[in-house]
Amino acid sequence: MSDPESIAQEQLRLENCAREPIRTPGRIQSHGVVLGVDNRTREIVYVSENAGGLLGHTLEDPNLLAALETGSAIDPIRIPFADGLYDVIVHPGTTRTLIELEEAVVGMEYVRTAVVGAIQRLSSVRDVAELRRAAAREIKAITGFDRVMVYHFFPDGHGEVVADERAEDMEPYLGLHFPASDIPTQARQLYITKLSRSIVRTDDPGIPLLAIADDPTAIDLSEAELRAVSPYHLQYMRNMGQASTVSFSLIMDGELIGMITCAHRETRRLPVLLRRSIEVVASQLAMQLDAIGQIDRLKHDVEVRERRAALLAPLFASDDMVGTLLRGEQTVLDLIPADGVALRIGDEIHTRGAVPAQSELKRLIVTVGETQVATHMLERDRPDLAALVPDAAGLISVSLGAGNCVMFFRNEVTRVVDWLGDPGPDNRPDPLSPRLSFSSWQESVAGTAEPWGTVVDEAAQLGQELQGALLRRAEARLAELAMHDALTGLRNRRFFADNLERALQERRRPDSVSLLFVDLDDFKGINDTYGHDAGDAVIVEVGRRLVASSRTADAVARLGGDEFVVVCEHTTPQDARSIADRIVAAVGVPIAARGALITVTASCGIVTADDATTGAALLEAADAAMYRAKAGGRNRVAI
């Protein structure tokens, strides 16, 4: 139901159903008797009208007294009562005990033995659809009802007939959907604590309750087998051509996930012990569905994790997140099935597939902010966002922190929903009445995308890993910055010290490690003459020339001020001298800085390590050699 009028009327029906006193109808069904007994005095304080003569009397019937002492709701006791046999169901209370006497169904005492075989056969089924079909087939054979259906409930409350075993002349209902108001919220709550519900006759007016002092319509019959039925629901059943029904709960983790409903075109009643036995079958079915679902989810989760790990593996060797997610042979769209994806990293938005225009994306990202969004009905759920991206019907937005995010888009897909009768106003005498016809009716639903399902959680997990990758990248950059000189971009003193010690430990004969210590001559005069901005420009250019004059494997670092060092591995003293000469010559070429042509020279000291040399000793020796070069006239090399 997608049109506004149908949605509004469905909400009206749900509100009306919520007001129905289904727990306290003040009546019972006509195939039994109800007694309310005071626990202390044994006085019968309320009765159904068909036992009105007992009201106000003390309970004296020995069979009932024995049932009161030993009976329970789960384990009825059969006794003679009045002019027949009855199954006694006892519901102990704090101050009163509710006793139900349900007319025995003679001839079906041993039908429940077939339940054992049904459970054994169902236990070997591993497919969800086949398990539902098999359960409906087994229960139809046990109960003899014309039709047995299995319902599945969706998160929005509406349901679907997912199994339908029926007599050959009955209209098929398999695959048909029905609105939430068919089984409203308070009825579903009852099905969580009351595992079955028998409605024996849809034309049953019921028998009223009588009480000494209580208001009969205030007596809670929530757990009673004989509790009378909502007139709305009885009309619903009659419109479906049902004379009798029995329904059983399918409960998973305390939630009603579906039901098994048996329907018959003539009056048919199951004995209470058989209903209890089928409750066990329903519990078995729910547990198996849960187990199959968990196994399927586990397999799917493992597959998704493996594909996600394969996609993100390059991020451990590279920080190219955009290339990894959007440009490779396998992209993030192979992991998160969508029509398009937008990835915002910093100030840039990168896309792949069918996505809104950049201008629309920018407005969307600003509006969404850090909010997590997941919907396949964007226009209905977030009309404010739908107005920004009119071509998108489904959206998942996952924040990656610090203003970064990833968004997945799905286009509109027109879906056809098969309903168990037209749920709209044309199939009802008034908005609150049940549907008149339950023949299959199709609705085309536009403006929605394919539902995301488990993709929502998978996108969130991907987001967590991407956020971790961004954090690792930021930490790596901070670590890298800690090893670099802020002005020149060269390695700094910290890196130099670590790198020199490593080089000394790894050196091999006959090659050795040489250290060049470079200091600019009279750099203070440049700062005084041209200013510090020009001085900084000279330092940057000198650093560039040192790198250009060194070998690719050599490590150039700025110690601070106008002092530089070069670590040359796998060199001979002659190689080191050649590199030093190139450096001194390159530095001496005039430098254009801040509109001036500035000439600066450098003095360089060279030291080659021997076996006993430490990093600190090597640096001290190179520094001394540099000062010898200065003392020798500057703009030269000293060894």
Buried (B, 14 or more C-beta within 10 A) or exposed (E): BBEEEBEEBBEEBBEBBEEBEBBBBBBBBBBBBBBBBBEEEBBBBBBBBBBEEBBBEEBEBEBBEEBBEEBEBEEBBBBEBEEEBBBBBBBBEEEBBBBBBBBBBEEBEEBBEBBEEBBEEBEEBEEBEEBBBBBBBBBBBBBEBBBBBBBBBEEEBBBBBBBBBBEEEEEEBBEBBBBBBBBBEBBBBBBEEBBBBBBBBBEBEBBBBBBEEBEBEEBEBEBBBBBBBBEBBBBBBEBBBBBBBBBBBBBEEEEBBBBBBBBBBEEBBBBBBBBBBBBBBBBBBBBBBBEBEEEEEEEEBEEBEEBBEEBBEBBEEEBEBEEBBBEEEEBBBEBBEBBBBBBBBEEEBBBBBBBBEEEBBBBBBEBBEEEBBBBBBBBBBBEEBBEBBEBBBBBBBBBBBEBBBBBBBBBBBEBEBBBBBBBBBEBBEEBBBBBEBBEBBEBEBEBBBBBBEEBBEBBBBBBEBBBBBBEEBEEEEEEEEEBBBEBBBBBBBEBBBEBBBBBBEEBEEEEBBBBBBBBBBEBEEBBEEBBEEBBBBBBBBBBBBBBEBBBEEBBBBBBEEBBBBBBBBBBBEEBBBBBBBBBBEBBBEEBEBEEBEBEBBBBBBBBBBEEEBEBEBBBEBBBEBBBBBBEEEBBBBBB
